[in-house]
Amino acid sequence: MQPRMTSPAIVLPSAMEAAMALDIVAPLQYVGAEALRKVWQEVFETFQGPIPYEARDLRITAGEDVSFSHSLNRNNGTMKNGQKVDLWLRWTACYRKSHGRSYFQ
């Protein structure tokens, strides 16, 4: 069974206050968990119900202070306007440890 995302809280736990993301759509960069929550909330509002989400080929490289992960991710579902969506993307994430805590970047 494919997992389904139901809210931005699942995507961005509150521990990610120092998060930063780069995207292909304006504004191209989102800084802080609140900015990321806002853009994800907009995504959730465009879909009918939960969004099926699949991650394949996840690879993690972990270091003492910096780690990286990458995977192939699939989002599919039906938007509120009835349009069917089925997208694959390559996801790369970096994680940095600061003051004993890990941060997503």
N, C-alpha and C positions, 0 to 999 in steps of 0.2 A: 504494500500500500504506500502510495506516495504521500510524504508529509504535506501538510497544508498550513500556510502561515495565516494567522487570523488577526494579528495586530502588530504595530511597530514595536511594542514591548518585547515581542518574541525576537525580532530582528536586532534590536538594540537594548541590551540590558542597561540598567542605570549605572553600572560600573564603568561605562564607556564614555565618561564625560570629556575625556581628552581626545576623542576620536576625530579623525579627519578622513575624508574620502574625495577621490577625484572621479569625475564622471564625464560622459560624452555629451551631455546636455548642459545648457547654462543653468547655474553660474559656473560650472566646471569643477568647482571645489566647494565642499561643505565642511565646515569646521565646528566641532563640538557636537555632542550627542543631541542637543536640541535641534540643531539644523538638520541632522540626519533623520531624526524622528519626524520632523515636519515633511521632508520630501517623501519618506516612506508612508506617512499618513495619506499624502496625496495619491500615492500609488494604490493603497488599499481602498481609497474612496472611488477609484475608477473601475474596480472589479466587482462582479457579483459574487458575494460570499468569500470564503477562504481562497487563497491563491496556492494551487499546487506548486511545490518547489522540490527540485531534485538536485543533489550534488553528486557528481561522479568523479572518479580518479583523484580524490583528495590527496594531496602530498603536503607534508609538514616538515620543515627544517627548523629545528629548535636550537637556539644558542643560549648563552647565559643571560644576555641583556636584550638580544634581538632575535625574533623568529619570523618565519615567512610561511605562508600557505598558498596553494593554488589549487583550483579545481575547475571542472566544467559544470556549469549550473544551468538548469532548465526551469523556466517559469512558463506555465501555461494556464489557461482559464478563459473565462468569458468576461469581457468588459461590460459595464452597465449599458453601453450603447448596442450590445449584441455582438460586437466584433470578437471573434475567436483569436486568441494570442497563443503562440507556441514559439518561444525564443530560447536559444542557447547562448551562453556567454562564458568567457573565460574569466574567472575571478582570481585576483591576486590580492593577498592581504599581508600586511606587515604588522608586527606586534613589538612594542618596546617596553622594557621594564624600567620604571622610574620610581624611586622611593619605595621599593619593595612591591609595587603593583605593576601589572601588565596593562598596556594600553594598545588599542587598535589604531592603526594609522593607514 
